Amino acid sequence: MLIIHGRISSVNVQKVVLACEELKLPYIRHNAGGAFGIVKTPEYMAMNPNSLVPVLVDGDLVLWESNAIVRYLAAKHGAGTLWPLDPAARALTDRWMDWQTTNLSVKMHAAFWGLIRTAPEKQDAAAITASVSATEGAMDVLEAHLEGRSFVSGDRVTIGDLGLLPAVFRWLHMPVERKARPRCEEWSGRLAARPGYANGLPLPIA
């Protein structure tokens, strides 16, 4: 039985849960991080010295970093489906996982934390506005890419979709004014409707 350590409000935990749901892998998830604490305890830091979530335990394997966990699960259980066997095809979907981490979520960070996790009287309006603008620019890239595609790599769900979906889902449900994005909304809705995905995409976002 796989064990996932991490609160479901974390997009990084959500990626791992979605991978398990897509692959129909049984798992147990233990809350950790945020209001649940635990991540600074010696026991948790023995698993992840960064004191971050998620951590995956698969038998003797203890693994941290959400993208690495998704890649591991897909390679082990989804070769030829979530994990394309052709190196070029795999790279073309894999890049979207890194784009989410290094581009989309970086730009969204100030808006999300400012609007969702900061009391109104402590919000930095200028930082939020700048973050919203930057995120909209990133979402333009994804919206254009999805033209003619059901998923980020064509007609099949792959690791790129799982890496992107929680962050995009979060953005589409944030209380901000944004452009209409029919392709992103159709893509995220198509994925969110898959069996088990509701377990990894909680609403309201928090």
C-alpha positions as CSV (number, residue, x, y, z in Angstrom):
1,M,0.0,0.0,0.0
2,L,1.4,3.4,-1.0
3,I,1.5,6.1,1.7
4,I,1.3,9.8,0.9
5,H,2.2,12.3,3.5
6,G,0.8,15.8,2.9
7,R,-2.3,17.9,3.2
8,I,-4.7,17.8,0.2
9,S,-4.7,21.7,-0.1
10,S,-1.2,21.5,-1.5
11,V,-1.0,21.4,-5.3
12,N,2.1,19.2,-5.0
13,V,0.2,16.7,-2.9
14,Q,-2.7,16.9,-5.4
15,K,-0.4,15.8,-8.3
16,V,0.5,12.7,-6.5
17,V,-3.1,11.8,-5.5
18,L,-4.1,12.4,-9.2
19,A,-1.4,10.0,-10.3
20,C,-2.6,7.3,-7.9
21,E,-6.2,7.8,-9.0
22,E,-5.4,7.7,-12.7
23,L,-3.3,4.6,-12.2
24,K,-5.9,3.1,-9.9
25,L,-3.3,2.5,-7.2
26,P,-4.5,2.0,-3.6
27,Y,-3.0,4.5,-1.2
28,I,-3.4,6.0,2.2
29,R,-2.9,9.7,2.7
30,H,-1.8,11.2,6.0
31,N,-2.3,15.0,6.6
32,A,1.0,16.9,7.1
33,G,2.1,20.4,6.6
34,G,0.3,23.8,7.0
35,A,-2.1,23.8,9.9
36,F,-1.4,20.1,10.5
37,G,2.2,20.7,11.3
38,I,4.3,17.4,11.6
39,V,6.8,18.4,8.9
40,K,9.3,19.8,11.4
41,T,9.3,16.7,13.6
42,P,12.4,14.5,13.6
43,E,10.4,11.6,12.3
44,Y,9.2,13.6,9.3
45,M,12.5,15.2,8.6
46,A,14.1,11.8,8.5
47,M,11.9,11.2,5.5
48,N,12.2,14.7,4.0
49,P,14.9,17.0,5.4
50,N,13.3,19.9,3.5
51,S,10.2,19.7,5.8
52,L,7.9,20.0,2.8
53,V,5.1,17.9,1.4
54,P,4.5,15.5,-0.2
55,V,6.5,12.4,0.7
56,L,5.7,9.0,-0.9
57,V,6.5,5.8,0.9
58,D,6.4,2.7,-1.3
59,G,7.8,-0.2,0.6
60,D,11.4,0.6,1.3
61,L,11.4,3.6,-1.0
62,V,10.9,7.0,0.6
63,L,10.7,9.7,-2.1
64,W,10.1,13.5,-1.9
65,E,9.6,16.1,-4.7
66,S,6.2,15.9,-6.3
67,N,7.3,15.7,-9.9
68,A,9.8,13.0,-9.1
69,I,7.0,11.1,-7.4
70,V,4.7,11.4,-10.3
71,R,7.4,10.3,-12.7
72,Y,8.2,7.3,-10.5
73,L,4.6,6.1,-10.3
74,A,4.0,6.7,-14.0
75,A,7.2,4.8,-15.0
76,K,6.5,1.9,-12.7
77,H,2.8,1.6,-13.3
78,G,1.9,3.6,-16.5
79,A,4.6,2.7,-19.0
80,G,3.2,3.3,-22.5
81,T,0.2,5.4,-21.2
82,L,1.0,8.1,-18.6
83,W,4.7,7.5,-19.3
84,P,5.3,7.5,-23.0
85,L,7.9,5.0,-24.0
86,D,9.4,7.1,-26.9
87,P,11.9,9.6,-25.3
88,A,10.9,12.4,-27.5
89,A,7.2,12.0,-26.8
90,R,7.9,11.7,-23.1
91,A,10.0,14.9,-23.1
92,L,7.3,16.8,-24.9
93,T,4.8,16.0,-22.1
94,D,7.4,16.0,-19.3
95,R,8.3,19.7,-20.0
96,W,4.9,20.8,-18.9
97,M,5.5,19.4,-15.4
98,D,8.6,21.6,-15.1
99,W,6.8,24.6,-16.7
100,Q,4.2,24.4,-14.0
101,T,6.8,24.4,-11.3
102,T,9.3,27.0,-12.6
103,N,6.9,29.3,-14.5
104,L,3.2,29.1,-13.8
105,S,3.3,28.5,-10.1
106,V,6.1,31.0,-9.5
107,K,4.1,33.7,-11.2
108,M,0.9,32.7,-9.4
109,H,2.4,32.5,-5.9
110,A,1.9,36.1,-4.8
111,A,-1.7,36.2,-6.0
112,F,-2.6,32.9,-4.4
113,W,-1.0,33.6,-1.1
114,G,-2.1,37.2,-1.0
115,L,-5.8,36.5,-1.8
116,I,-6.3,33.0,-0.3
117,R,-3.9,32.6,2.6
118,T,-3.5,36.2,3.8
119,A,-5.9,38.3,5.9
120,P,-7.4,41.1,3.9
121,E,-5.8,43.8,6.0
122,K,-2.4,42.4,5.4
123,Q,-2.7,41.9,1.6
124,D,-0.2,43.6,-0.7
125,A,-2.4,44.8,-3.5
126,A,0.5,45.8,-5.8
127,A,2.1,42.4,-5.5
128,I,-1.2,40.6,-6.2
129,T,-1.9,42.8,-9.3
130,A,1.6,42.1,-10.7
131,S,1.2,38.3,-10.0
132,V,-2.2,38.2,-11.7
133,S,-0.8,39.9,-14.8
134,A,2.2,37.6,-14.9
135,T,0.0,34.5,-14.5
136,E,-2.2,35.6,-17.3
137,G,0.8,35.8,-19.5
138,A,1.7,32.2,-18.6
139,M,-1.9,31.0,-19.2
140,D,-1.8,32.6,-22.6
141,V,0.9,30.0,-23.5
142,L,-1.1,27.1,-22.3
143,E,-4.3,28.3,-24.0
144,A,-2.5,28.6,-27.3
145,H,-0.9,25.2,-26.9
146,L,-4.2,23.4,-26.3
147,E,-5.6,24.4,-29.7
148,G,-6.5,21.2,-31.4
149,R,-5.5,19.0,-28.4
150,S,-7.6,17.2,-25.9
151,F,-4.6,16.9,-23.6
152,V,-1.2,18.6,-23.4
153,S,0.4,15.8,-25.6
154,G,-2.6,15.0,-27.8
155,D,-5.4,12.6,-27.3
156,R,-4.1,10.8,-24.2
157,V,-3.6,11.7,-20.5
158,T,0.1,11.8,-19.6
159,I,2.3,13.0,-16.9
160,G,2.2,16.6,-18.2
161,D,-1.5,16.8,-17.6
162,L,-1.1,15.6,-14.0
163,G,1.7,18.0,-13.3
164,L,-0.3,21.0,-14.7
165,L,-3.9,20.3,-13.6
166,P,-3.8,21.3,-9.9
167,A,-2.1,24.6,-10.5
168,V,-4.4,25.4,-13.5
169,F,-7.5,24.3,-11.6
170,R,-6.4,26.6,-8.7
171,W,-6.0,29.5,-11.1
172,L,-9.4,29.0,-12.7
173,H,-11.1,29.0,-9.3
174,M,-9.2,32.0,-7.8
175,P,-11.3,35.2,-7.1
176,V,-9.6,37.3,-9.8
177,E,-10.6,38.9,-13.1
178,R,-9.1,36.9,-15.9
179,K,-9.5,36.3,-19.6
180,A,-11.9,33.7,-20.9
181,R,-9.9,30.6,-21.5
182,P,-12.2,28.1,-23.3
183,R,-9.5,25.6,-24.1
184,C,-8.0,25.6,-20.6
185,E,-11.5,25.3,-19.1
186,E,-12.5,22.4,-21.4
187,W,-9.2,20.6,-20.7
188,S,-9.4,21.0,-17.0
189,G,-13.0,20.0,-16.9
190,R,-12.3,17.0,-19.0
191,L,-9.7,15.9,-16.6
192,A,-11.6,16.8,-13.4
193,A,-14.5,14.6,-14.6
194,R,-12.3,11.5,-14.7
195,P,-13.0,8.8,-12.0
196,G,-11.3,9.6,-8.7
197,Y,-10.0,13.1,-9.7
198,A,-12.4,14.8,-7.2
199,N,-10.2,13.3,-4.5
200,G,-7.2,15.3,-5.7
201,L,-9.0,18.6,-6.7
202,P,-10.8,19.8,-3.6
203,L,-13.0,22.9,-3.7
204,P,-13.0,25.5,-2.4
205,I,-9.3,26.0,-2.9
206,A,-7.4,26.8,0.3
